[in-house]
Amino acid sequence: MNDDILNAIEKKLGVSRRSFLQLCAAMAATMGLPKGAEAAIAQAIASPQRPPVIWLHFQECTGCTETLLRAEHPTLDKLILDIISLDYHETLFAAAGHQIEAARKASMTANKGKYLLVVEGATPMKDGGIYCKIGGQTAHDLLVECAADAAAIVAIGSCAAWGGMPSTSPNPTGSTGVPVLIKDKPVVTIPGCPPNPYNFLSTVVHFLTFKKLPDLDDKGRPKFAYGRLVHENCERRAHFDAGRFAQEFGDEGHRKGYCLYKLGCKGPETYANCPSILFGDVGSGSWPVGTGHPCIGCTEQGVGFQKPIHALAEVKSVVPPASYPRIVEEQGEGMTFGSAAALAGIAGLAAGAGATIARNLGKGGRDDHSAGKE
């Protein structure tokens, strides 16, 4: 990369060359791009042409915007002033009313077919969509209008991705996600409550660099962010494999950092990169499970805001063993005389149970996912 580009970056973003190149390399690695892609990312960010963005707010808590405010690489001011052109955003705009609506329409006309549409929040459809209106238009009408000439659409947060919390049963407003309503445009979903801001930023940078969206899964989620189960990269995973579980909040196992599966952690059935990139740029452990709370599965429709917190997760791809050691078992100690006598006293029952366990151990997998169902 030539010095002119790096000089432009230093001036534009106010960061050192080294820090910027490290950011580009990390972003390329996060998205699973081949070697050399960091140069293309750097050139795209250095380009004076900033992609226009129209950002809509529907049924939501503004948590997605709030999490973006806390991003550090780049910070929000660098993002919206130097990397993208944020032409419409109800929360961040100083203007309001007719003035902000006029700005949206002007940007859409000037950038027809070129702007990126970001949608935050669910779209209510019941009773003609009257439960969410902006500038006299229903959320649905505004979505259809803005999507018509968008180059691509990003549904940020679980509410926009699949309905999220507003769609929780009985869903009185008929809330739903963007992919259900827009079928003629590419829609990338960034679920989470809130989503990690770097999943959004990486998606925007990919679009900026390669003029297309990253590879998506069958739910429209970027594979680089939602291709692995939370359970696979969780720092408590070793305790799961060893059969060490917290039985209730505040018990010894919970304080020692044991697996939260029996407390209802949905990590084994939730696809997200939360344990890998964390939240808030404040260091290790800065994600729900890291702070001692079970994953609620907020990125997964049918799990987050639907499945009770106490309900055990359906373990996907990583099947637990047929039996576990006792939580209180001391390592390095064999069977005591007392336990041997007790076992002898219930030999008939033990023999039957032992045969079942032995049979299960010979199987390659299990379908009942009975770990912890006691």
Secondary structure, 3 states (H helix, E strand, C coil): CCHHHHHHHHHHHCCCHHHHHHHHHHHHHHCCCCCCHHHHHHHHHHCCCCCEEEEEECECCCHHHHHHHCCCCCCHHHHHHHHCEEEEECCCCCCCHHHHHHHHHHHHHHCCCCCEEEEECEEECHHHHCCCEECCEEHHHHHHHHHCCCCEEEEECHHHHHCCHHHCCCCCCCEECHHHHCCCCCEEEECCCCCCHHHHHHHHHHHHHHCCCCCECCCCCEHHHHCCEHHHHCCCHHHHHHCCECCCCCCHHHHCCCECHHHCCCHHHCECCHHHHCCCCCCCCCCCHHHCCCCCCCCCCCCCCCCCCCCCCCCCCCCCCCCCCCCCCCCCCCCCHHHHHHHHHCHHHHHHHHHHHHHHHCCCCCCCCCCCCC
